[in-house]
Structures are given as C-alpha cells and as structure tokens.
Amino acid sequence: MVFLLLSGLTTQSGIYMSSSFYEIVMLPNGEVVLQRSDEKGEPLIRINFSEEAQYYLREGSMDVAKAMIDAGIDAVELLGNERPAEEEDLEQRVLH
C-alpha cells in the first residue's frame, strides 16, 4: 500500500519554493517508511512495530503509521511558528 503526499516549501515572504512527492510505503520486512517518490536514498522516516504491536494492529499497521506521520507533520508545522529551541532546552526534553 502506498500513500502519496505533496509538500511544498513557502518562505517567510510567502514565496512558494518547490514541491516534492512523498510516499508512505510498507517494505517487505514490515517496516513503514516515508520517502521521496522521485529520488533514491534513505527514507525520511522509518516506523517499526514490535511483533506484539503487529499482533494487535493486524492489518491496521499501515493506517496507524500514516496517522503517526500525519501527527508528526502537524507538530512540525506548529513548531515552525515557535522560537528556535536553545540547546539547553533540547537536552532536558523528555517525551512519554
């Protein structure tokens, strides 16, 4: 299963710079990746579910991975509007 995403870069002055197609792909080993569809190279994101998680997710692992990537993209957009974090702030962050 492949999902295509279109992403573009807009500068602070509102100029649209470029666009790329990204695809979410499930690899034969069960890993879900976000990669550029027009380029070779390392995926931008890799998601691996444990065997136990795969058991509970069954056929829904691709949907869960897509939701995780969507949430990450939303978070990046929100963070883009905040001030840059200081190096000290990054060291003390703990996510649960």
Secondary structure as GFF3:
##gff-version 3
##sequence-region A 1 96
A	DSSP	beta_strand	2	10	.	.	.	ID=ss1
A	DSSP	beta_strand	16	26	.	.	.	ID=ss2
A	DSSP	beta_strand	32	36	.	.	.	ID=ss3
A	DSSP	beta_strand	45	47	.	.	.	ID=ss4
A	DSSP	alpha_helix	51	57	.	.	.	ID=ss5
A	DSSP	three_ten_helix	58	60	.	.	.	ID=ss6
A	DSSP	alpha_helix	61	79	.	.	.	ID=ss7
A	DSSP	alpha_helix	87	91	.	.	.	ID=ss8
###
